[in-house]
Amino acid sequence: MSRIARPACAAPGRCSGLAAAVLISALSLAPVAARAEGVQLTTDVGTLGLGAGLGTMFTDSIGARVGFNTFRYSRNGTYSNNDYTGKLKFSSLDVLADWYVIGNFRLTAGLVRNGNKVALEATNPNKRLNLNGQTYGFESADAQIDLGRGRISPYFGLGFGSKPRAGGGLGFHFDVGLLKQDPTATINLVPDATTQLLLNDPQVNATYQANKAQEEQKLRDSISGARNWPVVNLGLTYAF
């Protein structure tokens, strides 16, 4: 069975360690936070969903943001000759450090608790599921695509936005970057009585397990590009 190649920066320890080092270095300036000039509310929309957060400045060039993103969406479709209802469930929390290098232009690094998932629920009215060309009867069947596994994922990006200054009022911000992920996929099937009886035969069961593994690998191959998730956010800010 083929294995998905890991990008050089996809090693979670190395990327997370780098992001954490940048983040800790910036937040080590927390003792000067008492001199922060203001707090900024943010709202945005982007490839992580709908978001909101808070930001502040520690020095003239170093700031930090905390926020969350969420999004829900469902639609019907077909994948690998099976009818599914797909449910997109995005949920993430982030802690970001900003370095304003020139004016309102900033470089950003941070950590994201990544709970983004996709669920595919089989909806064939005949209760038949195709696995690698072989059909199996089921009581229930679904595929779970876990993009973030609830882990802490590193984020790197750049952007442009109004600084969190006291009395700054209404502004905007724009960010682009990459979120490192380690997606996986599993297929869950509860066989019907007839299929369960057939699966009691060791040879039939072995074939079933092999077909299921092949379909899971196809799913993993199809989401391999999500290891480097593009982040694009556009939103409004209000500083007070």
C-alpha positions, 0 to 999 in steps of 0.5 A, a space after each residue: 500500500 502506498 504511503 503519502 509523502 510528508 513535506 519537509 516542514 510537515 514534521 509536527 515537532 519541528 514546525 510546532 517547535 519553530 512556531 512556539 519559539 517565535 510565539 514565546 519570544 514575542 510573548 516574553 514581552 508580556 511584562 510590558 503589556 501593562 503599557 499596551 495602548 489599547 485592545 482591538 476586537 476583530 471579526 473576519 471571514 476566510 478559509 477557516 470559517 467565521 472568526 472573532 478575536 482580541 488583539 493588543 500591542 506590547 511594543 510599537 512593533 510587537 503584538 498578539 492576538 487570540 481568536 476562534 473560527 467556526 463554520 458548518 456546511 452540509 451537502 449531498 454528493 457522490 464519492 467512490 460510487 457511494 452516495 453521501 451526505 457530507 458535513 463540514 465542521 470547522 472549529 479552531 482556536 488560535 494564539 498568534 504573535 505579530 511583528 509589524 515590520 513596516 507600518 501596518 504590514 506584519 509577519 505572523 507566527 502562532 499555534 492553532 488548536 485544530 478541530 477541523 473535520 469532514 463527515 461523510 454519511 452513506 445515504 444509499 436507500 438500498 443500504 449497500 456500500 461499495 468498497 474497492 469494487 465490492 458491495 456490502 450491506 450495512 445498518 450504518 456507514 460513514 467516513 470520517 476525515 479528521 484534518 487537525 485531529 484536535 492537535 496543536 498546529 503551527 501557523 505562519 503568515 503575513 498580513 496588513 491591518 490596523 494596529 490595536 491602538 487606544 481610540 483607533 476606532 474602526 479598521 480592517 485587516 487581511 491575512 494570508 498564510 499556511 496552517 500545517 495539518 496532519 489529516 487522516 481518514 477512517 471508514 466505519 461500517 456496521 454490517 447488516 445481518 446478512 453481511 455479518 453472517 458472511 464476514 464470519 468466514 475468515 477469508 471473506 472477512 480478510 477480503 473485506 478488511 483489505 477492501 476497506 483499507 484500500 478505500 481508506 487509503 484512497 480517501 487519505 490520498 485525496 486529502 493529502 493536499 490539506 497538509 498545507 492548508 491555505 489561510 486567507 482572512 479578511 475582516 474588520 477591527 475596532 480598537 478602543 
